[in-house]
Amino acid sequence: MKVDAGSGLTRGWKQYVACDRALATRPRLLIADEHMSMPDLRTRASVLRLLNGM
């Protein structure tokens, strides 16, 4: 597991935070150009379910 020394977060957790920040404002339009690049299949499926439910 690779952890960023500055934030203490792994790459996966940084992606969670980025998604949360984007969704927190309840945007009318959300452009997720890299949402499928997550390496974890379970995480990828969860994000896709969330986006489909919007």
Residue frames as a rotation matrix with the C-alpha (Angstrom) as fourth column:
MET 1
0.589 0.808 0.000 0.00
0.808 -0.589 0.000 0.00
0.000 0.000 -1.000 0.00
LYS 2
-0.492 -0.766 0.413 1.53
0.770 -0.604 -0.203 3.27
0.405 0.218 0.888 -1.11
VAL 3
0.502 0.617 -0.606 0.80
0.839 -0.518 0.166 6.22
-0.211 -0.592 -0.778 1.18
ASP 4
0.313 -0.322 0.894 1.41
0.379 -0.821 -0.428 9.85
0.871 0.472 -0.135 0.33
ALA 5
-0.421 -0.589 -0.690 3.72
0.861 -0.019 -0.509 11.29
0.287 -0.808 0.515 2.99
GLY 6
-0.904 0.043 0.425 2.05
-0.071 -0.996 -0.051 14.72
0.421 -0.076 0.904 2.82
SER 7
-0.160 0.949 0.273 -1.56
-0.808 -0.285 0.516 13.73
0.567 -0.138 0.812 3.39
GLY 8
-0.717 -0.156 0.679 -1.16
-0.575 0.682 -0.451 10.25
-0.393 -0.714 -0.579 4.84
LEU 9
0.356 0.920 0.165 -3.80
-0.539 0.347 -0.768 8.95
-0.763 0.184 0.619 2.40
THR 10
-0.441 -0.409 0.799 -3.48
0.400 0.707 0.583 6.17
-0.804 0.576 -0.148 -0.13
ARG 11
-0.984 0.063 -0.167 -4.35
-0.177 -0.438 0.881 6.83
-0.018 0.897 0.442 -3.75
GLY 12
-0.532 0.830 -0.166 -7.66
0.606 0.511 0.610 5.03
0.591 0.224 -0.775 -3.28
TRP 13
-0.043 0.498 -0.866 -8.63
0.927 -0.303 -0.220 7.15
-0.372 -0.813 -0.449 -0.30
LYS 14
-0.744 -0.240 -0.623 -7.70
0.033 -0.945 0.326 10.30
-0.667 0.222 0.711 -2.22
GLN 15
-0.884 0.467 0.017 -10.17
0.046 0.050 0.998 9.19
0.465 0.883 -0.065 -4.90
TYR 16
-0.170 0.833 -0.526 -12.87
0.952 0.277 0.132 8.69
0.256 -0.478 -0.840 -2.27
VAL 17
-0.254 0.011 -0.967 -12.25
0.578 -0.800 -0.161 12.20
-0.775 -0.600 0.197 -0.96
ALA 18
-0.953 -0.127 -0.275 -12.36
-0.135 -0.634 0.761 13.66
-0.271 0.763 0.587 -4.46
CYS 19
-0.614 0.789 -0.032 -15.69
0.433 0.370 0.822 11.93
0.660 0.490 -0.569 -5.17
ASP 20
-0.053 0.590 -0.806 -17.13
0.993 -0.053 -0.104 13.08
-0.104 -0.806 -0.583 -1.86
ARG 21
-0.572 -0.225 -0.789 -16.09
0.261 -0.962 0.085 16.65
-0.777 -0.157 0.609 -2.51
ALA 22
-0.980 0.189 -0.056 -17.64
-0.107 -0.273 0.956 16.60
0.166 0.943 0.288 -5.96
LEU 23
-0.398 0.882 -0.251 -20.92
0.532 0.445 0.721 15.14
0.747 0.154 -0.646 -4.72
ALA 24
-0.543 0.139 -0.828 -21.21
0.804 -0.199 -0.560 17.22
-0.243 -0.970 -0.004 -1.52
THR 25
-0.807 0.194 -0.558 -22.46
-0.201 -0.978 -0.050 20.26
-0.556 0.072 0.828 -3.42
ARG 26
-0.015 0.828 0.561 -25.13
0.462 0.503 -0.730 18.23
-0.887 0.248 -0.390 -5.27
PRO 27
-0.700 -0.352 -0.622 -24.03
-0.306 -0.639 0.706 19.42
-0.646 0.684 0.340 -8.73
ARG 28
0.470 0.846 -0.251 -26.41
-0.560 0.066 -0.826 19.45
-0.683 0.528 0.505 -11.69
LEU 29
0.834 -0.301 -0.463 -23.62
-0.321 0.419 -0.850 18.12
0.449 0.857 0.253 -13.89
LEU 30
0.500 -0.714 0.491 -20.84
-0.458 0.263 0.849 15.79
-0.735 -0.649 -0.195 -12.82
ILE 31
0.671 -0.393 -0.628 -18.04
-0.573 0.263 -0.776 14.92
0.471 0.881 -0.049 -15.22
ALA 32
0.579 -0.436 0.689 -16.27
-0.436 0.548 0.714 11.79
-0.689 -0.714 0.128 -14.03
ASP 33
0.602 -0.355 -0.716 -13.55
-0.751 0.053 -0.658 11.31
0.271 0.933 -0.235 -16.57
GLU 34
-0.414 -0.842 -0.347 -11.45
-0.603 0.539 -0.588 8.94
0.682 -0.034 -0.731 -14.45
HIS 35
0.152 0.530 0.834 -14.01
-0.979 0.199 0.052 7.17
-0.138 -0.824 0.549 -12.27
MET 36
0.953 0.235 -0.190 -13.24
-0.274 0.939 -0.209 3.84
0.129 0.251 0.959 -13.95
SER 37
0.232 -0.955 -0.186 -9.52
-0.388 0.085 -0.918 4.01
0.892 0.285 -0.351 -13.25
MET 38
0.267 -0.096 0.959 -9.89
-0.961 0.049 0.272 2.75
-0.073 -0.994 -0.079 -9.68
PRO 39
-0.555 -0.626 -0.548 -7.93
-0.692 0.713 -0.113 -0.48
0.461 0.317 -0.829 -9.28
ASP 40
-0.897 0.251 0.364 -10.30
-0.131 0.636 -0.760 -2.11
-0.423 -0.729 -0.538 -6.78
LEU 41
-0.798 0.603 -0.011 -13.26
0.203 0.285 0.937 -3.81
0.568 0.745 -0.350 -8.49
ARG 42
-0.158 0.757 -0.634 -15.51
0.986 0.155 -0.061 -3.49
0.052 -0.635 -0.771 -5.44
THR 43
-0.386 -0.050 -0.921 -14.81
0.340 -0.936 -0.092 0.25
-0.857 -0.348 0.379 -5.23
ARG 44
-0.982 0.003 -0.187 -15.42
-0.175 -0.370 0.912 0.66
-0.066 0.929 0.364 -8.94
ALA 45
-0.538 0.833 -0.126 -18.78
0.600 0.484 0.637 -1.13
0.592 0.267 -0.761 -8.67
SER 46
-0.118 0.472 -0.874 -19.79
0.913 -0.294 -0.282 0.99
-0.390 -0.831 -0.397 -5.67
VAL 47
-0.647 -0.188 -0.739 -18.99
0.004 -0.970 0.243 4.24
-0.762 0.154 0.628 -7.46
LEU 48
-0.951 0.304 -0.057 -20.89
-0.053 0.022 0.998 3.15
0.305 0.952 -0.005 -10.57
ARG 49
-0.284 0.880 -0.382 -23.95
0.895 0.386 0.224 2.23
0.344 -0.278 -0.897 -8.48
LEU 50
-0.214 0.138 -0.967 -23.78
0.635 -0.733 -0.245 5.60
-0.743 -0.666 0.070 -6.76
LEU 51
-0.844 -0.170 -0.509 -23.49
-0.216 -0.761 0.612 7.50
-0.491 0.626 0.605 -10.04
ASN 52
-0.812 0.583 -0.029 -26.32
0.247 0.389 0.888 5.51
0.529 0.713 -0.460 -11.63
GLY 53
-0.174 0.768 -0.617 -28.54
0.982 0.184 -0.048 6.31
0.076 -0.614 -0.786 -8.65
MET 54
-0.762 -0.180 -0.622 -28.13
0.329 -0.935 -0.132 10.06
-0.558 -0.305 0.772 -9.00
